[in-house]
Amino acid sequence: MPHETLTRSTVASHNTADSLWCIIDHKVYDLSDFLDVHPGGSVVLEQVAGTDATETFYNLHRQEVLEKYSPLCIGVLENEKPEVIVPKPGDLSPVPYAEPLWLRPQFKSPYFNDSHRRLQKAVREFVDTHVTPEAQVKEKDGSYISQELIDRMAREHVLAMRLGPGKHLHGKVLLGGVKGEEFDYLHDLVQTQEFVRSNSRGFQDGNMAGMVISLTAVLQWMENKEIKNRVTEEVLSGKKNICLAITEAFAGSDVAGLRNGTKKWITNGMWCDYFVTGCRTEKGFSVLLISRGEGVETNPIKMSYSAAAGTAFVEFNNVKVPVENLLGVEHDGFIVIMSNFNHERFMMCCAVIRQSRTVVEECLKWCNQRIVFKRKLIEQPAIRQKLAKMVSHVEANQAWLEQIAYQMCSMSYAQQSKLLGGPIGLLKSFATRSAHEIADGAVNIFGGRGLTQTGMGRVVEQFHRTYKFDAILGGTEEILADLGVRQAMKGMPKSML
Ligand SMILES: Cc1cc2nc3c(=O)[nH]c(=O)nc-3n(C[C@H](O)[C@H](O)[C@H](O)COP(=O)(O)OP(=O)(O)OC[C@H]3O[C@@H](n4cnc5c(N)ncnc54)[C@H](O)[C@@H]3O)c2cc1C
């Protein structure tokens, strides 16, 4: 924290390489010892020695740079106050369109009540404080999620909450004091969107995505109560890990093409103890819960996002599986696989739409900050056209998403599969097409920084590199668009034929 009150003329007298001070946002920084380690070189610092460098600084840096180097701040200016708002953990962003409409104070929503708002506030604080710092490190170094974070999420029932509403939450008090019994799909939307704010696409999947898409099948389809309760307890307490193993090199979109023996691109597979596995049988398909043990081997697959996701190639070599480990009915596992996809896809819609919004926020801030041809970027009509398009995609998708979540709240699992599989497929397909448009516009707005992994453009660079994960995982754009139309045709009245 600044400890001295200084005048502008005092700062102006420290204008040499040996004693180099400057002003940023009404605070005084002593950069004399920083000259040789400044990533942008010493020359540019010498150019601002003794001056107010606020505009030059914000033309090139994020606010977090000042937070990182706060020990260099030696004082504040007499009778002046900092103007830049520094967000605290849990804060809402004041940038227009940076938050979904229901979180903007001026607007109302028919969907969200006080309990959703309490959850949102508490999850945001949780993510800002406990998830983002670890996510940022692991996204870069590719190491796996810490047991400490898993344990914390287990203690706070965050792991349980991320499976969506259901009996597994009953009797639990969740973040924000929300009772497990009242947790619905709008709460689910809220928590999923908040978790995405750690801006780390690989770690986002590394943070138990495998569990989120597989334990749901155990809860819904495992007949044997002893196994179901034991596995659920082990996983939700953070002692064991579980993932979903459907896809093979031979069978991706065409799930019916499964052959058995190998599984490809299995999220979190590297560290999992249980694999919810789609298998071919003589008369169809079965889904089995397979424990890691003799004959099960996992190897990493290098993806274009962080290795923190633990994406694995899995081999099952003559593995013996007890009969009780069957999910659903033997030879009739297709329904298990297909209906389990619904929640995964809903969750992916929540995530990619929220991530797209963060990119829009980055662009709005940057356009207001960056000066090119002596004007802010936002003063260029061509740039405003791009922003208009990006904002519209995000707002339209969020509105559709909230509408679907609201419908889910009043439907049974079976009704959701029947009536919402198509709309969720269409939304996911459209949301990732929107992400494509948004990534494209955002990189152009950020220029070279949109292609640079550190600094101002890092969120945009990552989004542009990874938004395709949402377009492929959990069902590709083409397949889901097709599913949406095919499901609609099933509802076409006979009289129209
Ligand atoms: C990082 C990552 C993590 C994953 N995690 C998991 C996981 O945890 N568990 C799991 O089981 N799977 C996982 N997957 C697999 C994922 O679900 C599949 O990649 C996806 O379903 C597509 O299958 P495919 O890659 O084999 O593409 P293919 O099926 O080979 O399709 C190739 C392309 O052809 C298009 N196409 C195919 N059929 C048609 C058609 N009829 N009409 C028009 N276009 C068509 C597809 O849209 C796609 O663009 C993961 C994949 C990745 C990349």
Ligand as a Chemical Component Dictionary entry (heavy atoms), coordinates in Angstrom:
data_LIG
# 
_chem_comp.id                   LIG 
_chem_comp.type                 NON-POLYMER 
_chem_comp.pdbx_formal_charge   0 
_chem_comp.three_letter_code    LIG 
# 
loop_
_chem_comp_atom.comp_id 
_chem_comp_atom.atom_id 
_chem_comp_atom.alt_atom_id 
_chem_comp_atom.type_symbol 
_chem_comp_atom.charge 
_chem_comp_atom.model_Cartn_x 
_chem_comp_atom.model_Cartn_y 
_chem_comp_atom.model_Cartn_z 
_chem_comp_atom.pdbx_ordinal 
LIG C1  C1  C 0 -10.635 -33.182 -25.706 1  
LIG C2  C2  C 0 -11.683 -34.215 -25.897 2  
LIG C3  C3  C 0 -12.279 -34.772 -24.781 3  
LIG C4  C4  C 0 -13.232 -35.761 -24.916 4  
LIG N1  N1  N 0 -13.754 -36.353 -23.798 5  
LIG C5  C5  C 0 -14.519 -37.462 -23.940 6  
LIG C6  C6  C 0 -14.926 -38.213 -22.782 7  
LIG O1  O1  O 0 -14.616 -37.862 -21.644 8  
LIG N2  N2  N 0 -15.635 -39.357 -22.982 9  
LIG C7  C7  C 0 -16.003 -39.783 -24.218 10 
LIG O2  O2  O 0 -16.625 -40.818 -24.324 11 
LIG N3  N3  N 0 -15.644 -39.091 -25.333 12 
LIG C8  C8  C 0 -14.910 -37.954 -25.222 13 
LIG N4  N4  N 0 -14.526 -37.239 -26.343 14 
LIG C9  C9  C 0 -14.961 -37.684 -27.652 15 
LIG C10 C10 C 0 -15.949 -36.758 -28.353 16 
LIG O3  O3  O 0 -17.214 -36.922 -27.795 17 
LIG C11 C11 C 0 -15.887 -37.106 -29.847 18 
LIG O4  O4  O 0 -14.664 -36.581 -30.331 19 
LIG C12 C12 C 0 -17.048 -36.560 -30.611 20 
LIG O5  O5  O 0 -18.219 -37.241 -30.274 21 
LIG C13 C13 C 0 -16.854 -36.660 -32.138 22 
LIG O6  O6  O 0 -16.390 -37.916 -32.535 23 
LIG P1  P1  P 0 -15.124 -38.031 -33.510 24 
LIG O7  O7  O 0 -14.084 -37.133 -32.998 25 
LIG O8  O8  O 0 -14.779 -39.457 -33.649 26 
LIG O9  O9  O 0 -15.597 -37.455 -34.893 27 
LIG P2  P2  P 0 -16.266 -38.295 -36.090 28 
LIG O10 O10 O 0 -17.434 -39.056 -35.588 29 
LIG O11 O11 O 0 -15.201 -39.032 -36.806 30 
LIG O12 O12 O 0 -16.801 -37.140 -37.009 31 
LIG C14 C14 C 0 -15.911 -36.339 -37.785 32 
LIG C15 C15 C 0 -16.657 -35.145 -38.329 33 
LIG O13 O13 O 0 -17.683 -35.570 -39.207 34 
LIG C16 C16 C 0 -18.903 -35.006 -38.858 35 
LIG N5  N5  N 0 -19.981 -35.968 -39.087 36 
LIG C17 C17 C 0 -20.034 -37.255 -38.661 37 
LIG N6  N6  N 0 -21.189 -37.825 -39.030 38 
LIG C18 C18 C 0 -21.884 -36.886 -39.717 39 
LIG C19 C19 C 0 -23.161 -36.852 -40.339 40 
LIG N7  N7  N 0 -23.972 -37.907 -40.320 41 
LIG N8  N8  N 0 -23.554 -35.717 -40.939 42 
LIG C20 C20 C 0 -22.752 -34.622 -40.956 43 
LIG N9  N9  N 0 -21.527 -34.592 -40.365 44 
LIG C21 C21 C 0 -21.105 -35.696 -39.751 45 
LIG C22 C22 C 0 -18.806 -34.697 -37.372 46 
LIG O14 O14 O 0 -19.644 -33.642 -37.022 47 
LIG C23 C23 C 0 -17.348 -34.314 -37.252 48 
LIG O15 O15 O 0 -17.222 -32.969 -37.553 49 
LIG C24 C24 C 0 -13.622 -36.191 -26.220 50 
LIG C25 C25 C 0 -13.034 -35.608 -27.345 51 
LIG C26 C26 C 0 -12.069 -34.628 -27.208 52 
LIG C27 C27 C 0 -11.450 -34.048 -28.431 53 
# 
loop_
_chem_comp_bond.comp_id 
_chem_comp_bond.atom_id_1 
_chem_comp_bond.atom_id_2 
_chem_comp_bond.value_order 
_chem_comp_bond.pdbx_ordinal 
LIG C1  C2  SING 1  
LIG C2  C3  SING 2  
LIG C2  C26 DOUB 3  
LIG C3  C4  DOUB 4  
LIG C4  N1  SING 5  
LIG C4  C24 SING 6  
LIG N1  C5  DOUB 7  
LIG C5  C6  SING 8  
LIG C5  C8  SING 9  
LIG C6  O1  DOUB 10 
LIG C6  N2  SING 11 
LIG N2  C7  SING 12 
LIG C7  O2  DOUB 13 
LIG C7  N3  SING 14 
LIG N3  C8  DOUB 15 
LIG C8  N4  SING 16 
LIG N4  C9  SING 17 
LIG N4  C24 SING 18 
LIG C9  C10 SING 19 
LIG C10 O3  SING 20 
LIG C10 C11 SING 21 
LIG C11 O4  SING 22 
LIG C11 C12 SING 23 
LIG C12 O5  SING 24 
LIG C12 C13 SING 25 
LIG C13 O6  SING 26 
LIG O6  P1  SING 27 
LIG P1  O7  DOUB 28 
LIG P1  O8  SING 29 
LIG P1  O9  SING 30 
LIG O9  P2  SING 31 
LIG P2  O10 DOUB 32 
LIG P2  O11 SING 33 
LIG P2  O12 SING 34 
LIG O12 C14 SING 35 
LIG C14 C15 SING 36 
LIG C15 O13 SING 37 
LIG C15 C23 SING 38 
LIG O13 C16 SING 39 
LIG C16 N5  SING 40 
LIG C16 C22 SING 41 
LIG N5  C17 SING 42 
LIG N5  C21 SING 43 
LIG C17 N6  DOUB 44 
LIG N6  C18 SING 45 
LIG C18 C19 SING 46 
LIG C18 C21 DOUB 47 
LIG C19 N7  SING 48 
LIG C19 N8  DOUB 49 
LIG N8  C20 SING 50 
LIG C20 N9  DOUB 51 
LIG N9  C21 SING 52 
LIG C22 O14 SING 53 
LIG C22 C23 SING 54 
LIG C23 O15 SING 55 
LIG C24 C25 DOUB 56 
LIG C25 C26 SING 57 
LIG C26 C27 SING 58 
# 
